[in-house]
Amino acid sequence: MSRMKEYKTYEEAVERLSRIVTLLETGDQPLEETLALFEEGTQLTAFCYGKLKDAQQKIKILTIPEENENE
């Protein structure tokens, strides 16, 4: 069962991902909890990757000069 909630911002997701990594590094959780945390972490990683990819695309759009600018 996944405990993934809807994260609205990249920063929220990174903060949660950081907490998950810390928990997983301690190794104190039972197996089921570890698997649930790992699953949530992979979902958060995909969410963050998507946000970064969107930001990269926006930067490309904003930095490409207009074709008509030089005319």
PDB file of N, CA, C and O in Angstrom:
ATOM      1  N   MET A   1       0.840  -1.187   0.000  1.00  0.00           N
ATOM      2  CA  MET A   1       0.000   0.000   0.000  1.00  0.00           C
ATOM      3  C   MET A   1       0.882   1.246   0.000  1.00  0.00           C
ATOM      4  O   MET A   1       1.756   1.392   0.854  1.00  0.00           O
ATOM      5  N   SER A   2       0.661   2.106  -0.921  1.00  0.00           N
ATOM      6  CA  SER A   2       1.464   3.322  -1.061  1.00  0.00           C
ATOM      7  C   SER A   2       0.909   4.443  -0.200  1.00  0.00           C
ATOM      8  O   SER A   2      -0.304   4.625  -0.099  1.00  0.00           O
ATOM      9  N   ARG A   3       1.813   5.189   0.418  1.00  0.00           N
ATOM     10  CA  ARG A   3       1.406   6.335   1.225  1.00  0.00           C
ATOM     11  C   ARG A   3       1.681   7.637   0.493  1.00  0.00           C
ATOM     12  O   ARG A   3       1.711   8.703   1.108  1.00  0.00           O
ATOM     13  N   MET A   4       1.879   7.559  -0.792  1.00  0.00           N
ATOM     14  CA  MET A   4       2.195   8.744  -1.591  1.00  0.00           C
ATOM     15  C   MET A   4       1.027   9.714  -1.559  1.00  0.00           C
ATOM     16  O   MET A   4      -0.107   9.349  -1.870  1.00  0.00           O
ATOM     17  N   LYS A   5       1.312  10.938  -1.183  1.00  0.00           N
ATOM     18  CA  LYS A   5       0.288  11.978  -1.251  1.00  0.00           C
ATOM     19  C   LYS A   5       0.636  12.896  -2.401  1.00  0.00           C
ATOM     20  O   LYS A   5       1.708  12.786  -2.996  1.00  0.00           O
ATOM     21  N   GLU A   6      -0.251  13.779  -2.703  1.00  0.00           N
ATOM     22  CA  GLU A   6       0.012  14.728  -3.776  1.00  0.00           C
ATOM     23  C   GLU A   6       0.922  15.837  -3.254  1.00  0.00           C
ATOM     24  O   GLU A   6       0.530  16.611  -2.380  1.00  0.00           O
ATOM     25  N   TYR A   7       2.111  15.909  -3.784  1.00  0.00           N
ATOM     26  CA  TYR A   7       3.022  16.993  -3.432  1.00  0.00           C
ATOM     27  C   TYR A   7       2.813  18.111  -4.429  1.00  0.00           C
ATOM     28  O   TYR A   7       2.774  17.880  -5.638  1.00  0.00           O
ATOM     29  N   LYS A   8       2.681  19.314  -3.925  1.00  0.00           N
ATOM     30  CA  LYS A   8       2.401  20.446  -4.798  1.00  0.00           C
ATOM     31  C   LYS A   8       3.667  21.090  -5.328  1.00  0.00           C
ATOM     32  O   LYS A   8       3.662  21.684  -6.407  1.00  0.00           O
ATOM     33  N   THR A   9       4.746  20.976  -4.580  1.00  0.00           N
ATOM     34  CA  THR A   9       5.970  21.643  -5.013  1.00  0.00           C
ATOM     35  C   THR A   9       7.143  20.668  -5.030  1.00  0.00           C
ATOM     36  O   THR A   9       7.145  19.640  -4.354  1.00  0.00           O
ATOM     37  N   TYR A  10       8.120  21.029  -5.816  1.00  0.00           N
ATOM     38  CA  TYR A  10       9.375  20.283  -5.883  1.00  0.00           C
ATOM     39  C   TYR A  10      10.034  20.255  -4.507  1.00  0.00           C
ATOM     40  O   TYR A  10      10.553  19.226  -4.075  1.00  0.00           O
ATOM     41  N   GLU A  11      10.006  21.400  -3.826  1.00  0.00           N
ATOM     42  CA  GLU A  11      10.668  21.514  -2.528  1.00  0.00           C
ATOM     43  C   GLU A  11      10.046  20.583  -1.487  1.00  0.00           C
ATOM     44  O   GLU A  11      10.765  19.968  -0.700  1.00  0.00           O
ATOM     45  N   GLU A  12       8.715  20.476  -1.477  1.00  0.00           N
ATOM     46  CA  GLU A  12       8.041  19.551  -0.554  1.00  0.00           C
ATOM     47  C   GLU A  12       8.467  18.112  -0.824  1.00  0.00           C
ATOM     48  O   GLU A  12       8.743  17.345   0.098  1.00  0.00           O
ATOM     49  N   ALA A  13       8.513  17.768  -2.090  1.00  0.00           N
ATOM     50  CA  ALA A  13       8.871  16.406  -2.472  1.00  0.00           C
ATOM     51  C   ALA A  13      10.316  16.087  -2.103  1.00  0.00           C
ATOM     52  O   ALA A  13      10.602  14.993  -1.617  1.00  0.00           O
ATOM     53  N   VAL A  14      11.221  17.021  -2.325  1.00  0.00           N
ATOM     54  CA  VAL A  14      12.629  16.801  -1.988  1.00  0.00           C
ATOM     55  C   VAL A  14      12.797  16.665  -0.474  1.00  0.00           C
ATOM     56  O   VAL A  14      13.580  15.840  -0.003  1.00  0.00           O
ATOM     57  N   GLU A  15      12.066  17.468   0.275  1.00  0.00           N
ATOM     58  CA  GLU A  15      12.139  17.385   1.741  1.00  0.00           C
ATOM     59  C   GLU A  15      11.679  16.008   2.221  1.00  0.00           C
ATOM     60  O   GLU A  15      12.330  15.395   3.068  1.00  0.00           O
ATOM     61  N   ARG A  16      10.566  15.525   1.684  1.00  0.00           N
ATOM     62  CA  ARG A  16      10.061  14.201   2.068  1.00  0.00           C
ATOM     63  C   ARG A  16      11.032  13.113   1.620  1.00  0.00           C
ATOM     64  O   ARG A  16      11.280  12.162   2.360  1.00  0.00           O
ATOM     65  N   LEU A  17      11.573  13.244   0.434  1.00  0.00           N
ATOM     66  CA  LEU A  17      12.532  12.269  -0.068  1.00  0.00           C
ATOM     67  C   LEU A  17      13.759  12.209   0.834  1.00  0.00           C
ATOM     68  O   LEU A  17      14.286  11.128   1.096  1.00  0.00           O
ATOM     69  N   SER A  18      14.208  13.348   1.303  1.00  0.00           N
ATOM     70  CA  SER A  18      15.350  13.399   2.213  1.00  0.00           C
ATOM     71  C   SER A  18      15.040  12.661   3.521  1.00  0.00           C
ATOM     72  O   SER A  18      15.885  11.936   4.044  1.00  0.00           O
ATOM     73  N   ARG A  19      13.829  12.850   4.041  1.00  0.00           N
ATOM     74  CA  ARG A  19      13.436  12.149   5.276  1.00  0.00           C
ATOM     75  C   ARG A  19      13.370  10.638   5.052  1.00  0.00           C
ATOM     76  O   ARG A  19      13.756   9.853   5.918  1.00  0.00           O
ATOM     77  N   ILE A  20      12.878  10.246   3.881  1.00  0.00           N
ATOM     78  CA  ILE A  20      12.798   8.819   3.561  1.00  0.00           C
ATOM     79  C   ILE A  20      14.191   8.210   3.494  1.00  0.00           C
ATOM     80  O   ILE A  20      14.420   7.124   4.028  1.00  0.00           O
ATOM     81  N   VAL A  21      15.114   8.892   2.848  1.00  0.00           N
ATOM     82  CA  VAL A  21      16.489   8.392   2.745  1.00  0.00           C
ATOM     83  C   VAL A  21      17.088   8.210   4.137  1.00  0.00           C
ATOM     84  O   VAL A  21      17.740   7.202   4.412  1.00  0.00           O
ATOM     85  N   THR A  22      16.865   9.186   5.007  1.00  0.00           N
ATOM     86  CA  THR A  22      17.381   9.091   6.373  1.00  0.00           C
ATOM     87  C   THR A  22      16.800   7.876   7.089  1.00  0.00           C
ATOM     88  O   THR A  22      17.526   7.136   7.752  1.00  0.00           O
ATOM     89  N   LEU A  23      15.492   7.673   6.955  1.00  0.00           N
ATOM     90  CA  LEU A  23      14.851   6.514   7.586  1.00  0.00           C
ATOM     91  C   LEU A  23      15.395   5.201   7.033  1.00  0.00           C
ATOM     92  O   LEU A  23      15.658   4.267   7.791  1.00  0.00           O
ATOM     93  N   LEU A  24      15.561   5.130   5.728  1.00  0.00           N
ATOM     94  CA  LEU A  24      16.059   3.901   5.117  1.00  0.00           C
ATOM     95  C   LEU A  24      17.508   3.622   5.517  1.00  0.00           C
ATOM     96  O   LEU A  24      17.904   2.467   5.671  1.00  0.00           O
ATOM     97  N   GLU A  25      18.283   4.675   5.681  1.00  0.00           N
ATOM     98  CA  GLU A  25      19.688   4.495   6.063  1.00  0.00           C
ATOM     99  C   GLU A  25      19.837   3.952   7.478  1.00  0.00           C
ATOM    100  O   GLU A  25      20.818   3.271   7.776  1.00  0.00           O
ATOM    101  N   THR A  26      18.880   4.241   8.353  1.00  0.00           N
ATOM    102  CA  THR A  26      18.978   3.736   9.727  1.00  0.00           C
ATOM    103  C   THR A  26      18.751   2.233   9.782  1.00  0.00           C
ATOM    104  O   THR A  26      19.332   1.541  10.618  1.00  0.00           O
ATOM    105  N   GLY A  27      17.903   1.729   8.886  1.00  0.00           N
ATOM    106  CA  GLY A  27      17.628   0.301   8.865  1.00  0.00           C
ATOM    107  C   GLY A  27      16.794  -0.187  10.035  1.00  0.00           C
ATOM    108  O   GLY A  27      16.760  -1.387  10.306  1.00  0.00           O
ATOM    109  N   ASP A  28      16.121   0.717  10.733  1.00  0.00           N
ATOM    110  CA  ASP A  28      15.346   0.357  11.922  1.00  0.00           C
ATOM    111  C   ASP A  28      13.904  -0.038  11.628  1.00  0.00           C
ATOM    112  O   ASP A  28      13.207  -0.504  12.529  1.00  0.00           O
ATOM    113  N   GLN A  29      13.442   0.130  10.405  1.00  0.00           N
ATOM    114  CA  GLN A  29      12.053  -0.146  10.065  1.00  0.00           C
ATOM    115  C   GLN A  29      11.868  -1.625   9.723  1.00  0.00           C
ATOM    116  O   GLN A  29      12.780  -2.280   9.218  1.00  0.00           O
ATOM    117  N   PRO A  30      10.661  -2.138  10.012  1.00  0.00           N
ATOM    118  CA  PRO A  30      10.360  -3.505   9.571  1.00  0.00           C
ATOM    119  C   PRO A  30      10.337  -3.573   8.040  1.00  0.00           C
ATOM    120  O   PRO A  30      10.265  -2.548   7.363  1.00  0.00           O
ATOM    121  N   LEU A  31      10.398  -4.767   7.523  1.00  0.00           N
ATOM    122  CA  LEU A  31      10.478  -4.968   6.077  1.00  0.00           C
ATOM    123  C   LEU A  31       9.330  -4.293   5.336  1.00  0.00           C
ATOM    124  O   LEU A  31       9.563  -3.610   4.339  1.00  0.00           O
ATOM    125  N   GLU A  32       8.102  -4.469   5.801  1.00  0.00           N
ATOM    126  CA  GLU A  32       6.946  -3.870   5.117  1.00  0.00           C
ATOM    127  C   GLU A  32       7.055  -2.349   5.072  1.00  0.00           C
ATOM    128  O   GLU A  32       6.761  -1.733   4.048  1.00  0.00           O
ATOM    129  N   GLU A  33       7.474  -1.750   6.168  1.00  0.00           N
ATOM    130  CA  GLU A  33       7.648  -0.290   6.223  1.00  0.00           C
ATOM    131  C   GLU A  33       8.764   0.144   5.277  1.00  0.00           C
ATOM    132  O   GLU A  33       8.642   1.158   4.591  1.00  0.00           O
ATOM    133  N   THR A  34       9.838  -0.615   5.243  1.00  0.00           N
ATOM    134  CA  THR A  34      10.953  -0.307   4.348  1.00  0.00           C
ATOM    135  C   THR A  34      10.499  -0.342   2.894  1.00  0.00           C
ATOM    136  O   THR A  34      10.851   0.539   2.110  1.00  0.00           O
ATOM    137  N   LEU A  35       9.723  -1.352   2.533  1.00  0.00           N
ATOM    138  CA  LEU A  35       9.223  -1.449   1.159  1.00  0.00           C
ATOM    139  C   LEU A  35       8.291  -0.293   0.817  1.00  0.00           C
ATOM    140  O   LEU A  35       8.352   0.249  -0.286  1.00  0.00           O
ATOM    141  N   ALA A  36       7.429   0.085   1.759  1.00  0.00           N
ATOM    142  CA  ALA A  36       6.514   1.205   1.523  1.00  0.00           C
ATOM    143  C   ALA A  36       7.294   2.508   1.353  1.00  0.00           C
ATOM    144  O   ALA A  36       6.975   3.319   0.484  1.00  0.00           O
ATOM    145  N   LEU A  37       8.314   2.704   2.185  1.00  0.00           N
ATOM    146  CA  LEU A  37       9.139   3.907   2.067  1.00  0.00           C
ATOM    147  C   LEU A  37       9.895   3.918   0.743  1.00  0.00           C
ATOM    148  O   LEU A  37       9.990   4.953   0.082  1.00  0.00           O
ATOM    149  N   PHE A  38      10.428   2.767   0.362  1.00  0.00           N
ATOM    150  CA  PHE A  38      11.151   2.673  -0.905  1.00  0.00           C
ATOM    151  C   PHE A  38      10.225   3.002  -2.072  1.00  0.00           C
ATOM    152  O   PHE A  38      10.609   3.733  -2.985  1.00  0.00           O
ATOM    153  N   GLU A  39       9.009   2.463  -2.043  1.00  0.00           N
ATOM    154  CA  GLU A  39       8.040   2.743  -3.109  1.00  0.00           C
ATOM    155  C   GLU A  39       7.719   4.233  -3.169  1.00  0.00           C
ATOM    156  O   GLU A  39       7.706   4.828  -4.247  1.00  0.00           O
ATOM    157  N   GLU A  40       7.464   4.828  -2.018  1.00  0.00           N
ATOM    158  CA  GLU A  40       7.179   6.268  -1.983  1.00  0.00           C
ATOM    159  C   GLU A  40       8.373   7.059  -2.508  1.00  0.00           C
ATOM    160  O   GLU A  40       8.205   8.038  -3.236  1.00  0.00           O
ATOM    161  N   GLY A  41       9.569   6.635  -2.137  1.00  0.00           N
ATOM    162  CA  GLY A  41      10.775   7.311  -2.604  1.00  0.00           C
ATOM    163  C   GLY A  41      10.933   7.260  -4.110  1.00  0.00           C
ATOM    164  O   GLY A  41      11.333   8.248  -4.726  1.00  0.00           O
ATOM    165  N   THR A  42      10.621   6.117  -4.712  1.00  0.00           N
ATOM    166  CA  THR A  42      10.732   6.031  -6.171  1.00  0.00           C
ATOM    167  C   THR A  42       9.684   6.910  -6.849  1.00  0.00           C
ATOM    168  O   THR A  42       9.953   7.506  -7.892  1.00  0.00           O
ATOM    169  N   GLN A  43       8.497   6.992  -6.260  1.00  0.00           N
ATOM    170  CA  GLN A  43       7.463   7.871  -6.813  1.00  0.00           C
ATOM    171  C   GLN A  43       7.866   9.338  -6.677  1.00  0.00           C
ATOM    172  O   GLN A  43       7.648  10.135  -7.589  1.00  0.00           O
ATOM    173  N   LEU A  44       8.446   9.681  -5.552  1.00  0.00           N
ATOM    174  CA  LEU A  44       8.906  11.057  -5.353  1.00  0.00           C
ATOM    175  C   LEU A  44      10.031  11.404  -6.323  1.00  0.00           C
ATOM    176  O   LEU A  44      10.089  12.518  -6.845  1.00  0.00           O
ATOM    177  N   THR A  45      10.915  10.451  -6.558  1.00  0.00           N
ATOM    178  CA  THR A  45      12.004  10.678  -7.505  1.00  0.00           C
ATOM    179  C   THR A  45      11.447  10.965  -8.894  1.00  0.00           C
ATOM    180  O   THR A  45      11.920  11.872  -9.579  1.00  0.00           O
ATOM    181  N   ALA A  46      10.452  10.202  -9.308  1.00  0.00           N
ATOM    182  CA  ALA A  46       9.824  10.429 -10.615  1.00  0.00           C
ATOM    183  C   ALA A  46       9.131  11.791 -10.655  1.00  0.00           C
ATOM    184  O   ALA A  46       9.211  12.498 -11.660  1.00  0.00           O
ATOM    185  N   PHE A  47       8.457  12.160  -9.576  1.00  0.00           N
ATOM    186  CA  PHE A  47       7.788  13.458  -9.491  1.00  0.00           C
ATOM    187  C   PHE A  47       8.812  14.592  -9.631  1.00  0.00           C
ATOM    188  O   PHE A  47       8.605  15.533 -10.397  1.00  0.00           O
ATOM    189  N   CYS A  48       9.917  14.492  -8.882  1.00  0.00           N
ATOM    190  CA  CYS A  48      10.955  15.529  -8.936  1.00  0.00           C
ATOM    191  C   CYS A  48      11.595  15.601 -10.316  1.00  0.00           C
ATOM    192  O   CYS A  48      11.851  16.691 -10.827  1.00  0.00           O
ATOM    193  N   TYR A  49      11.854  14.450 -10.919  1.00  0.00           N
ATOM    194  CA  TYR A  49      12.425  14.421 -12.260  1.00  0.00           C
ATOM    195  C   TYR A  49      11.505  15.134 -13.242  1.00  0.00           C
ATOM    196  O   TYR A  49      11.966  15.908 -14.081  1.00  0.00           O
ATOM    197  N   GLY A  50      10.209  14.874 -13.139  1.00  0.00           N
ATOM    198  CA  GLY A  50       9.237  15.533 -14.011  1.00  0.00           C
ATOM    199  C   GLY A  50       9.236  17.039 -13.822  1.00  0.00           C
ATOM    200  O   GLY A  50       9.182  17.792 -14.795  1.00  0.00           O
ATOM    201  N   LYS A  51       9.297  17.481 -12.571  1.00  0.00           N
ATOM    202  CA  LYS A  51       9.332  18.920 -12.289  1.00  0.00           C
ATOM    203  C   LYS A  51      10.592  19.557 -12.875  1.00  0.00           C
ATOM    204  O   LYS A  51      10.528  20.638 -13.462  1.00  0.00           O
ATOM    205  N   LEU A  52      11.731  18.892 -12.718  1.00  0.00           N
ATOM    206  CA  LEU A  52      12.983  19.420 -13.266  1.00  0.00           C
ATOM    207  C   LEU A  52      12.952  19.446 -14.793  1.00  0.00           C
ATOM    208  O   LEU A  52      13.442  20.390 -15.413  1.00  0.00           O
ATOM    209  N   LYS A  53      12.380  18.416 -15.391  1.00  0.00           N
ATOM    210  CA  LYS A  53      12.275  18.370 -16.851  1.00  0.00           C
ATOM    211  C   LYS A  53      11.382  19.501 -17.360  1.00  0.00           C
ATOM    212  O   LYS A  53      11.697  20.137 -18.366  1.00  0.00           O
ATOM    213  N   ASP A  54      10.265  19.752 -16.665  1.00  0.00           N
ATOM    214  CA  ASP A  54       9.378  20.862 -17.034  1.00  0.00           C
ATOM    215  C   ASP A  54      10.100  22.202 -16.926  1.00  0.00           C
ATOM    216  O   ASP A  54       9.977  23.058 -17.802  1.00  0.00           O
ATOM    217  N   ALA A  55      10.851  22.374 -15.847  1.00  0.00           N
ATOM    218  CA  ALA A  55      11.587  23.624 -15.651  1.00  0.00           C
ATOM    219  C   ALA A  55      12.639  23.805 -16.746  1.00  0.00           C
ATOM    220  O   ALA A  55      12.820  24.908 -17.262  1.00  0.00           O
ATOM    221  N   GLN A  56      13.321  22.734 -17.093  1.00  0.00           N
ATOM    222  CA  GLN A  56      14.331  22.796 -18.152  1.00  0.00           C
ATOM    223  C   GLN A  56      13.693  23.200 -19.477  1.00  0.00           C
ATOM    224  O   GLN A  56      14.255  24.005 -20.220  1.00  0.00           O
ATOM    225  N   GLN A  57      12.534  22.651 -19.769  1.00  0.00           N
ATOM    226  CA  GLN A  57      11.833  22.986 -21.008  1.00  0.00           C
ATOM    227  C   GLN A  57      11.429  24.456 -21.021  1.00  0.00           C
ATOM    228  O   GLN A  57      11.558  25.124 -22.047  1.00  0.00           O
ATOM    229  N   LYS A  58      10.944  24.961 -19.900  1.00  0.00           N
ATOM    230  CA  LYS A  58      10.560  26.375 -19.812  1.00  0.00           C
ATOM    231  C   LYS A  58      11.768  27.280 -20.024  1.00  0.00           C
ATOM    232  O   LYS A  58      11.672  28.310 -20.691  1.00  0.00           O
ATOM    233  N   ILE A  59      12.909  26.889 -19.449  1.00  0.00           N
ATOM    234  CA  ILE A  59      14.131  27.680 -19.623  1.00  0.00           C
ATOM    235  C   ILE A  59      14.539  27.697 -21.090  1.00  0.00           C
ATOM    236  O   ILE A  59      14.932  28.740 -21.612  1.00  0.00           O
ATOM    237  N   LYS A  60      14.450  26.557 -21.752  1.00  0.00           N
ATOM    238  CA  LYS A  60      14.783  26.502 -23.183  1.00  0.00           C
ATOM    239  C   LYS A  60      13.888  27.436 -23.981  1.00  0.00           C
ATOM    240  O   LYS A  60      14.360  28.169 -24.849  1.00  0.00           O
ATOM    241  N   ILE A  61      12.597  27.406 -23.684  1.00  0.00           N
ATOM    242  CA  ILE A  61      11.648  28.262 -24.404  1.00  0.00           C
ATOM    243  C   ILE A  61      11.961  29.733 -24.165  1.00  0.00           C
ATOM    244  O   ILE A  61      11.916  30.541 -25.092  1.00  0.00           O
ATOM    245  N   LEU A  62      12.275  30.075 -22.933  1.00  0.00           N
ATOM    246  CA  LEU A  62      12.533  31.475 -22.590  1.00  0.00           C
ATOM    247  C   LEU A  62      13.859  31.993 -23.135  1.00  0.00           C
ATOM    248  O   LEU A  62      14.019  33.197 -23.333  1.00  0.00           O
ATOM    249  N   THR A  63      14.800  31.106 -23.377  1.00  0.00           N
ATOM    250  CA  THR A  63      16.117  31.556 -23.830  1.00  0.00           C
ATOM    251  C   THR A  63      16.322  31.440 -25.334  1.00  0.00           C
ATOM    252  O   THR A  63      17.352  31.874 -25.849  1.00  0.00           O
ATOM    253  N   ILE A  64      15.360  30.864 -26.046  1.00  0.00           N
ATOM    254  CA  ILE A  64      15.458  30.797 -27.506  1.00  0.00           C
ATOM    255  C   ILE A  64      15.004  32.139 -28.064  1.00  0.00           C
ATOM    256  O   ILE A  64      13.874  32.563 -27.819  1.00  0.00           O
ATOM    257  N   PRO A  65      15.876  32.812 -28.813  1.00  0.00           N
ATOM    258  CA  PRO A  65      15.470  34.105 -29.375  1.00  0.00           C
ATOM    259  C   PRO A  65      14.355  33.927 -30.400  1.00  0.00           C
ATOM    260  O   PRO A  65      14.295  32.929 -31.119  1.00  0.00           O
ATOM    261  N   GLU A  66      13.501  34.894 -30.444  1.00  0.00           N
ATOM    262  CA  GLU A  66      12.411  34.878 -31.425  1.00  0.00           C
ATOM    263  C   GLU A  66      12.999  34.952 -32.830  1.00  0.00           C
ATOM    264  O   GLU A  66      13.973  35.670 -33.056  1.00  0.00           O
ATOM    265  N   GLU A  67      12.418  34.221 -33.769  1.00  0.00           N
ATOM    266  CA  GLU A  67      12.905  34.230 -35.149  1.00  0.00           C
ATOM    267  C   GLU A  67      12.774  35.605 -35.776  1.00  0.00           C
ATOM    268  O   GLU A  67      13.594  35.992 -36.608  1.00  0.00           O
ATOM    269  N   ASN A  68      11.768  36.331 -35.388  1.00  0.00           N
ATOM    270  CA  ASN A  68      11.517  37.636 -35.990  1.00  0.00           C
ATOM    271  C   ASN A  68      12.298  38.769 -35.326  1.00  0.00           C
ATOM    272  O   ASN A  68      12.246  39.904 -35.798  1.00  0.00           O
ATOM    273  N   GLU A  69      13.004  38.490 -34.266  1.00  0.00           N
ATOM    274  CA  GLU A  69      13.735  39.532 -33.554  1.00  0.00           C
ATOM    275  C   GLU A  69      14.795  40.207 -34.418  1.00  0.00           C
ATOM    276  O   GLU A  69      15.003  41.416 -34.311  1.00  0.00           O
ATOM    277  N   ASN A  70      15.460  39.443 -35.265  1.00  0.00           N
ATOM    278  CA  ASN A  70      16.555  39.972 -36.069  1.00  0.00           C
ATOM    279  C   ASN A  70      16.090  40.632 -37.357  1.00  0.00           C
ATOM    280  O   ASN A  70      16.907  41.190 -38.090  1.00  0.00           O
ATOM    281  N   GLU A  71      14.824  40.580 -37.642  1.00  0.00           N
ATOM    282  CA  GLU A  71      14.338  41.149 -38.912  1.00  0.00           C
ATOM    283  C   GLU A  71      13.893  42.573 -38.744  1.00  0.00           C
ATOM    284  O   GLU A  71      13.458  43.202 -39.708  1.00  0.00           O
TER     285      GLU A  71
END
